[in-house]
Amino acid sequence: MTKIEELVQVIRERSSYSPKTVTATDADVAAAEAKLGVKLPPSYRTLVTSFGPDDADLLYWIGPNLPPFNDIVNVNTGRSALWPKFLIAVIGEGGGDQFCFDTRYPDTSGEYPIVRWNHEINDENSTEFRCVADSLVDFLLVALKGRA
């Protein structure tokens, strides 16, 4: 089983997954990528086109009718986006920090490392960040398996 297959299984076991709750289409992902100016990693694409925002509630999402604070495009292009443009916030920490794709360093499969943007230390000119996971899948497997 691949890591993304393991993650999909974990999410399905933890959620009330229903194909009716899926909100993002491939066209929605392509539109978000155009607005963000970056290709989103395959793992993120798989998640947002396989589930709904209630199933993987940690993530900023793609799709119609999302509240602004949950929309990955709005979060990363709005006035509150104080991080460098090469970071794409994908998970909010809750206290103002963001877990982000560092788009400067894609691996051969198109995945980005996840770094923490600390609102008390970093700003839009920062270039060094603490890497917390090699990929979104690695980050989420640890986060979801650690939740009760």
Z-matrix of the N, CA and C atoms (Angstrom, degrees):
N
C 1 1.450
C 2 1.529 1 108.23
N 3 1.336 2 116.79 1 131.98
C 4 1.459 3 120.62 2 176.96
C 5 1.529 4 109.53 3 -75.54
N 6 1.325 5 116.07 4 166.45
C 7 1.465 6 120.19 5 179.15
C 8 1.522 7 111.51 6 -63.01
N 9 1.348 8 117.76 7 -40.08
C 10 1.469 9 119.12 8 -179.67
C 11 1.526 10 110.06 9 -67.52
N 12 1.324 11 117.65 10 -36.45
C 13 1.474 12 119.68 11 176.40
C 14 1.529 13 110.55 12 -65.33
N 15 1.321 14 116.76 13 -39.12
C 16 1.461 15 120.64 14 176.40
C 17 1.523 16 110.79 15 -62.77
N 18 1.339 17 116.54 16 -43.53
C 19 1.460 18 120.47 17 179.18
C 20 1.522 19 111.11 18 -63.17
N 21 1.317 20 117.58 19 -44.29
C 22 1.472 21 121.30 20 178.35
C 23 1.526 22 109.47 21 -58.81
N 24 1.318 23 117.45 22 -42.89
C 25 1.461 24 121.20 23 179.18
C 26 1.530 25 110.84 24 -62.91
N 27 1.334 26 117.33 25 -44.58
C 28 1.468 27 121.23 26 179.52
C 29 1.533 28 110.09 27 -60.49
N 30 1.324 29 117.03 28 -45.04
C 31 1.466 30 120.16 29 -179.27
C 32 1.527 31 110.20 30 -64.03
N 33 1.320 32 117.55 31 -44.32
C 34 1.474 33 119.87 32 179.92
C 35 1.524 34 111.62 33 -62.57
N 36 1.308 35 117.40 34 -36.29
C 37 1.464 36 120.87 35 178.61
C 38 1.530 37 111.85 36 -69.47
N 39 1.313 38 117.27 37 -29.59
C 40 1.466 39 122.23 38 -175.14
C 41 1.518 40 113.87 39 -92.97
N 42 1.328 41 117.70 40 -15.34
C 43 1.460 42 119.94 41 -171.79
C 44 1.513 43 111.51 42 -117.33
N 45 1.295 44 114.19 43 174.34
C 46 1.461 45 120.87 44 173.96
C 47 1.519 46 108.46 45 -95.62
N 48 1.314 47 116.43 46 44.84
C 49 1.460 48 123.60 47 -174.89
C 50 1.522 49 111.64 48 -44.91
N 51 1.301 50 114.02 49 131.67
C 52 1.459 51 121.91 50 173.14
C 53 1.509 52 106.95 51 -145.42
N 54 1.340 53 118.08 52 133.36
C 55 1.468 54 119.52 53 178.10
C 56 1.528 55 112.30 54 -54.85
N 57 1.315 56 117.74 55 -22.21
C 58 1.465 57 120.87 56 179.69
C 59 1.525 58 112.28 57 -70.57
N 60 1.344 59 117.70 58 -19.84
C 61 1.461 60 119.85 59 -177.14
C 62 1.526 61 113.22 60 -88.24
N 63 1.330 62 117.26 61 -6.02
C 64 1.467 63 120.25 62 179.85
C 65 1.523 64 108.48 63 -65.11
N 66 1.321 65 116.38 64 130.52
C 67 1.461 66 119.24 65 -176.33
C 68 1.518 67 113.92 66 -113.32
N 69 1.305 68 118.64 67 -25.59
C 70 1.468 69 120.48 68 -174.35
C 71 1.525 70 111.13 69 -100.85
N 72 1.310 71 114.59 70 134.54
C 73 1.456 72 121.37 71 174.17
C 74 1.525 73 108.32 72 -105.36
N 75 1.321 74 115.87 73 170.65
C 76 1.466 75 119.26 74 175.41
C 77 1.525 76 110.60 75 -59.75
N 78 1.332 77 116.92 76 -35.85
C 79 1.473 78 120.75 77 178.03
C 80 1.529 79 110.61 78 -65.89
N 81 1.333 80 117.75 79 -38.56
C 82 1.472 81 121.42 80 176.95
C 83 1.528 82 110.65 81 -62.91
N 84 1.325 83 116.42 82 -41.88
C 85 1.469 84 120.61 83 179.26
C 86 1.523 85 109.74 84 -64.19
N 87 1.331 86 117.10 85 -44.87
C 88 1.473 87 120.70 86 179.62
C 89 1.530 88 110.52 87 -61.37
N 90 1.321 89 117.66 88 -40.71
C 91 1.471 90 121.07 89 178.79
C 92 1.528 91 110.54 90 -65.04
N 93 1.329 92 117.02 91 -41.36
C 94 1.467 93 120.45 92 178.13
C 95 1.522 94 110.49 93 -64.26
N 96 1.323 95 117.20 94 -42.01
C 97 1.460 96 120.71 95 178.42
C 98 1.526 97 110.91 96 -61.23
N 99 1.322 98 116.86 97 -39.62
C 100 1.466 99 120.33 98 178.75
C 101 1.529 100 110.32 99 -63.97
N 102 1.309 101 117.29 100 -41.86
C 103 1.470 102 120.94 101 -179.94
C 104 1.527 103 111.99 102 -70.15
N 105 1.333 104 116.60 103 -35.78
C 106 1.461 105 120.78 104 -179.56
C 107 1.527 106 112.45 105 -81.64
N 108 1.339 107 115.83 106 -21.36
C 109 1.461 108 120.37 107 -179.96
C 110 1.513 109 113.82 108 76.51
N 111 1.320 110 116.98 109 23.68
C 112 1.460 111 121.35 110 -178.15
C 113 1.524 112 109.20 111 -152.69
N 114 1.306 113 115.67 112 148.70
C 115 1.466 114 121.16 113 175.36
C 116 1.522 115 107.85 114 -79.65
N 117 1.316 116 116.60 115 128.56
C 118 1.457 117 121.16 116 177.95
C 119 1.528 118 109.66 117 -79.81
N 120 1.330 119 117.83 118 150.29
C 121 1.467 120 120.11 119 -175.12
C 122 1.529 121 111.96 120 -67.95
N 123 1.331 122 116.10 121 152.82
C 124 1.463 123 121.00 122 -179.11
C 125 1.531 124 113.37 123 -55.83
N 126 1.328 125 118.25 124 -37.02
C 127 1.467 126 120.24 125 -179.39
C 128 1.521 127 111.11 126 -63.89
N 129 1.319 128 117.30 127 -42.20
C 130 1.467 129 120.83 128 178.59
C 131 1.523 130 109.82 129 -64.41
N 132 1.320 131 116.76 130 -44.55
C 133 1.467 132 121.30 131 178.00
C 134 1.533 133 110.26 132 -57.54
N 135 1.322 134 116.76 133 -44.99
C 136 1.469 135 120.37 134 179.18
C 137 1.520 136 110.82 135 -59.81
N 138 1.314 137 117.36 136 -45.22
C 139 1.465 138 120.86 137 -177.86
C 140 1.521 139 112.35 138 -64.41
N 141 1.324 140 117.45 139 -48.73
C 142 1.465 141 118.85 140 -174.68
C 143 1.525 142 113.17 141 -74.89
N 144 1.327 143 117.57 142 -17.68
C 145 1.464 144 119.45 143 176.17
C 146 1.529 145 112.11 144 -98.94
N 147 1.333 146 117.05 145 -0.83
C 148 1.464 147 121.16 146 179.53
C 149 1.521 148 113.03 147 -111.18
N 150 1.316 149 117.02 148 -20.78
C 151 1.457 150 122.02 149 -175.22
C 152 1.519 151 110.43 150 -134.01
N 153 1.322 152 115.13 151 176.98
C 154 1.452 153 121.86 152 171.95
C 155 1.509 154 110.05 153 -108.01
N 156 1.322 155 117.64 154 167.58
C 157 1.465 156 120.35 155 -176.78
C 158 1.525 157 113.94 156 -60.52
N 159 1.319 158 118.11 157 -26.29
C 160 1.466 159 119.38 158 178.64
C 161 1.522 160 112.14 159 -74.26
N 162 1.329 161 117.38 160 -21.60
C 163 1.461 162 121.29 161 -178.56
C 164 1.526 163 111.99 162 -79.75
N 165 1.318 164 117.02 163 -32.98
C 166 1.468 165 121.95 164 179.87
C 167 1.524 166 106.77 165 -129.50
N 168 1.320 167 115.02 166 68.18
C 169 1.460 168 122.11 167 -170.17
C 170 1.518 169 115.30 168 -69.67
N 171 1.315 170 117.61 169 -5.77
C 172 1.461 171 119.70 170 176.68
C 173 1.526 172 112.15 171 -73.35
N 174 1.336 173 116.51 172 -29.10
C 175 1.464 174 121.97 173 -169.59
C 176 1.513 175 114.11 174 -86.54
N 177 1.338 176 115.14 175 148.46
C 178 1.459 177 119.30 176 161.43
C 179 1.521 178 105.46 177 -73.15
N 180 1.311 179 116.69 178 143.23
C 181 1.451 180 121.82 179 -165.79
C 182 1.520 181 112.59 180 -116.43
N 183 1.319 182 115.13 181 172.53
C 184 1.460 183 124.03 182 174.36
C 185 1.516 184 107.54 183 -124.57
N 186 1.303 185 116.28 184 140.59
C 187 1.457 186 119.11 185 174.66
C 188 1.510 187 111.88 186 144.00
N 189 1.320 188 115.53 187 172.58
C 190 1.461 189 120.59 188 -178.73
C 191 1.529 190 111.95 189 -75.14
N 192 1.308 191 115.16 190 153.71
C 193 1.465 192 122.92 191 171.06
C 194 1.524 193 115.17 192 61.18
N 195 1.319 194 116.66 193 32.97
C 196 1.463 195 120.01 194 176.68
C 197 1.519 196 109.76 195 -89.45
N 198 1.325 197 117.72 196 147.02
C 199 1.462 198 118.30 197 170.81
C 200 1.528 199 108.75 198 -65.53
N 201 1.321 200 118.55 199 146.15
C 202 1.474 201 121.31 200 -176.24
C 203 1.523 202 114.44 201 -53.27
N 204 1.340 203 117.72 202 -35.32
C 205 1.463 204 120.63 203 -178.20
C 206 1.528 205 113.08 204 -73.22
N 207 1.325 206 117.66 205 -7.92
C 208 1.461 207 121.21 206 -179.55
C 209 1.529 208 112.30 207 -111.94
N 210 1.316 209 117.58 208 -3.06
C 211 1.464 210 123.60 209 -175.55
C 212 1.528 211 109.76 210 -93.88
N 213 1.334 212 117.24 211 117.56
C 214 1.469 213 121.46 212 -175.45
C 215 1.524 214 112.38 213 -58.74
N 216 1.335 215 117.22 214 -35.38
C 217 1.466 216 119.57 215 179.60
C 218 1.522 217 109.65 216 -69.24
N 219 1.319 218 117.85 217 -48.47
C 220 1.460 219 121.41 218 -179.39
C 221 1.529 220 111.46 219 -61.67
N 222 1.332 221 116.73 220 -44.13
C 223 1.469 222 120.77 221 -179.08
C 224 1.529 223 110.82 222 -60.31
N 225 1.331 224 116.72 223 -38.23
C 226 1.463 225 120.73 224 -174.23
C 227 1.523 226 114.52 225 -91.93
N 228 1.298 227 118.28 226 -11.16
C 229 1.462 228 120.00 227 -179.89
C 230 1.521 229 112.70 228 -118.91
N 231 1.312 230 117.52 229 -7.15
C 232 1.458 231 121.61 230 -179.38
C 233 1.517 232 112.72 231 -77.51
N 234 1.307 233 115.45 232 177.25
C 235 1.463 234 121.59 233 -177.76
C 236 1.520 235 113.18 234 -64.71
N 237 1.321 236 117.36 235 -23.39
C 238 1.464 237 119.05 236 -178.25
C 239 1.523 238 113.07 237 -83.78
N 240 1.327 239 118.68 238 -3.12
C 241 1.465 240 122.05 239 179.74
C 242 1.527 241 109.14 240 -79.34
N 243 1.316 242 116.24 241 94.19
C 244 1.459 243 122.03 242 -175.50
C 245 1.523 244 112.41 243 -101.57
N 246 1.307 245 117.67 244 11.80
C 247 1.456 246 122.41 245 -179.61
C 248 1.521 247 108.98 246 -98.51
N 249 1.337 248 117.94 247 163.79
C 250 1.469 249 120.79 248 179.45
C 251 1.531 250 111.31 249 -61.89
N 252 1.317 251 115.75 250 152.94
C 253 1.467 252 121.48 251 -177.26
C 254 1.524 253 113.01 252 -62.91
N 255 1.340 254 118.37 253 -23.73
C 256 1.460 255 120.04 254 179.80
C 257 1.528 256 112.34 255 -78.07
N 258 1.335 257 117.96 256 -8.55
C 259 1.458 258 121.47 257 173.12
C 260 1.523 259 108.61 258 -97.50
N 261 1.324 260 115.70 259 134.43
C 262 1.464 261 121.30 260 174.83
C 263 1.524 262 106.50 261 -116.88
N 264 1.343 263 115.34 262 109.03
C 265 1.460 264 119.91 263 179.36
C 266 1.525 265 108.80 264 -65.26
N 267 1.333 266 115.31 265 130.10
C 268 1.465 267 120.35 266 -178.91
C 269 1.528 268 111.61 267 -121.64
N 270 1.341 269 116.83 268 -21.29
C 271 1.462 270 121.42 269 179.09
C 272 1.524 271 108.15 270 -143.47
N 273 1.323 272 115.98 271 126.47
C 274 1.461 273 120.51 272 175.08
C 275 1.515 274 110.20 273 -86.60
N 276 1.307 275 116.32 274 138.59
C 277 1.457 276 121.97 275 -177.59
C 278 1.525 277 110.73 276 -81.06
N 279 1.308 278 117.69 277 -20.86
C 280 1.456 279 120.84 278 178.80
C 281 1.512 280 113.87 279 105.66
N 282 1.317 281 118.00 280 -31.51
C 283 1.453 282 121.93 281 -179.98
C 284 1.518 283 112.70 282 -102.30
N 285 1.323 284 117.39 283 10.38
C 286 1.458 285 121.45 284 179.93
C 287 1.520 286 113.76 285 113.22
N 288 1.326 287 117.03 286 -19.13
C 289 1.459 288 119.86 287 177.90
C 290 1.529 289 109.53 288 -79.16
N 291 1.325 290 115.69 289 160.02
C 292 1.462 291 122.05 290 -179.54
C 293 1.517 292 110.02 291 -131.50
N 294 1.314 293 115.86 292 142.00
C 295 1.462 294 121.83 293 168.39
C 296 1.519 295 105.48 294 -97.95
N 297 1.326 296 115.85 295 126.79
C 298 1.460 297 121.33 296 -168.06
C 299 1.516 298 112.85 297 -129.56
N 300 1.338 299 114.59 298 151.32
C 301 1.454 300 120.31 299 165.34
C 302 1.519 301 106.24 300 -74.35
N 303 1.329 302 117.75 301 128.76
C 304 1.464 303 120.95 302 173.11
C 305 1.524 304 106.26 303 -95.25
N 306 1.322 305 115.35 304 96.55
C 307 1.469 306 121.29 305 -171.15
C 308 1.523 307 113.08 306 -72.49
N 309 1.325 308 117.92 307 -3.02
C 310 1.463 309 120.09 308 175.97
C 311 1.521 310 112.14 309 -73.41
N 312 1.321 311 116.98 310 -19.19
C 313 1.458 312 120.20 311 -170.14
C 314 1.532 313 113.37 312 -128.94
N 315 1.327 314 118.24 313 61.71
C 316 1.474 315 118.11 314 177.28
C 317 1.527 316 110.43 315 -70.42
N 318 1.325 317 115.72 316 147.07
C 319 1.461 318 118.13 317 172.83
C 320 1.534 319 108.45 318 -88.22
N 321 1.310 320 116.85 319 -176.21
C 322 1.466 321 120.44 320 -174.55
C 323 1.526 322 113.12 321 -65.36
N 324 1.334 323 117.78 322 -20.87
C 325 1.462 324 120.50 323 179.47
C 326 1.531 325 112.73 324 -94.95
N 327 1.342 326 117.34 325 -1.36
C 328 1.458 327 120.58 326 -179.97
C 329 1.516 328 114.86 327 93.05
N 330 1.326 329 116.81 328 7.02
C 331 1.470 330 120.87 329 176.65
C 332 1.525 331 109.20 330 -83.96
N 333 1.326 332 115.83 331 149.31
C 334 1.465 333 121.75 332 178.03
C 335 1.521 334 109.66 333 -112.57
N 336 1.333 335 117.04 334 149.82
C 337 1.469 336 118.26 335 171.77
C 338 1.530 337 109.22 336 -67.64
N 339 1.318 338 114.89 337 153.68
C 340 1.466 339 121.46 338 175.50
C 341 1.522 340 107.56 339 -99.27
N 342 1.326 341 115.51 340 124.51
C 343 1.457 342 121.75 341 177.85
C 344 1.524 343 109.20 342 -119.17
N 345 1.309 344 114.88 343 159.06
C 346 1.466 345 120.08 344 178.10
C 347 1.525 346 109.02 345 -101.93
N 348 1.321 347 116.05 346 123.11
C 349 1.457 348 122.61 347 172.13
C 350 1.524 349 105.97 348 -95.24
N 351 1.325 350 115.82 349 114.26
C 352 1.455 351 122.45 350 -176.90
C 353 1.520 352 108.87 351 -96.35
N 354 1.321 353 116.62 352 116.18
C 355 1.467 354 121.01 353 -174.97
C 356 1.526 355 113.75 354 -64.41
N 357 1.325 356 117.91 355 -18.36
C 358 1.461 357 120.64 356 179.12
C 359 1.530 358 112.47 357 -89.01
N 360 1.317 359 117.58 358 -17.35
C 361 1.460 360 121.79 359 -176.42
C 362 1.530 361 111.77 360 -114.68
N 363 1.316 362 116.20 361 -42.59
C 364 1.458 363 121.65 362 -173.02
C 365 1.516 364 112.76 363 -96.50
N 366 1.341 365 114.98 364 159.54
C 367 1.455 366 121.87 365 172.86
C 368 1.521 367 108.04 366 -145.07
N 369 1.337 368 117.03 367 -168.10
C 370 1.464 369 120.92 368 -176.50
C 371 1.532 370 113.20 369 -69.24
N 372 1.328 371 117.71 370 -11.33
C 373 1.464 372 121.57 371 178.53
C 374 1.525 373 113.58 372 -100.30
N 375 1.311 374 117.44 373 -3.17
C 376 1.463 375 121.43 374 -178.73
C 377 1.521 376 110.60 375 -67.64
N 378 1.318 377 115.28 376 147.90
C 379 1.469 378 120.22 377 178.88
C 380 1.523 379 112.88 378 -127.97
N 381 1.330 380 118.21 379 -11.23
C 382 1.456 381 121.05 380 -179.59
C 383 1.524 382 109.78 381 -117.52
N 384 1.339 383 114.72 382 132.40
C 385 1.457 384 121.14 383 -175.99
C 386 1.519 385 109.47 384 -140.53
N 387 1.313 386 115.78 385 156.87
C 388 1.466 387 120.70 386 177.29
C 389 1.520 388 108.85 387 -81.73
N 390 1.323 389 116.33 388 120.90
C 391 1.459 390 121.84 389 176.75
C 392 1.526 391 107.62 390 -76.88
N 393 1.335 392 117.03 391 127.98
C 394 1.459 393 120.58 392 -178.84
C 395 1.523 394 112.75 393 -108.55
N 396 1.333 395 117.72 394 -16.18
C 397 1.470 396 121.62 395 177.29
C 398 1.515 397 108.84 396 -163.13
N 399 1.313 398 115.09 397 152.16
C 400 1.466 399 120.05 398 178.97
C 401 1.521 400 112.74 399 -71.84
N 402 1.344 401 116.82 400 -21.95
C 403 1.461 402 120.78 401 -178.70
C 404 1.520 403 109.96 402 -158.94
N 405 1.318 404 115.92 403 168.27
C 406 1.465 405 121.17 404 176.36
C 407 1.522 406 110.62 405 -61.35
N 408 1.323 407 117.03 406 -41.40
C 409 1.467 408 120.47 407 -179.98
C 410 1.520 409 110.59 408 -59.73
N 411 1.327 410 117.30 409 -47.41
C 412 1.468 411 120.57 410 179.00
C 413 1.528 412 110.72 411 -59.59
N 414 1.324 413 116.98 412 -44.43
C 415 1.456 414 122.01 413 -179.78
C 416 1.524 415 110.68 414 -60.76
N 417 1.337 416 116.81 415 -49.03
C 418 1.461 417 120.79 416 -175.71
C 419 1.529 418 112.59 417 -70.28
N 420 1.315 419 117.69 418 -35.97
C 421 1.469 420 118.46 419 177.67
C 422 1.518 421 110.82 420 -60.49
N 423 1.327 422 116.88 421 -42.94
C 424 1.465 423 119.89 422 177.95
C 425 1.531 424 110.08 423 -66.64
N 426 1.331 425 117.43 424 -45.83
C 427 1.470 426 121.31 425 -177.01
C 428 1.535 427 111.29 426 -64.14
N 429 1.320 428 117.43 427 -45.04
C 430 1.465 429 119.87 428 -175.80
C 431 1.521 430 112.73 429 -75.92
N 432 1.302 431 117.32 430 -34.73
C 433 1.463 432 119.37 431 178.96
C 434 1.527 433 110.42 432 -72.89
N 435 1.334 434 117.14 433 -22.51
C 436 1.452 435 120.65 434 178.47
C 437 1.518 436 113.25 435 -83.41
N 438 1.333 437 117.17 436 -14.66
C 439 1.470 438 120.91 437 178.55
C 440 1.514 439 110.04 438 -80.79
N 441 1.296 440 116.38 439 145.11
C 442 1.475 441 120.37 440 178.12
C 443 1.508 442 110.95 441 -74.51
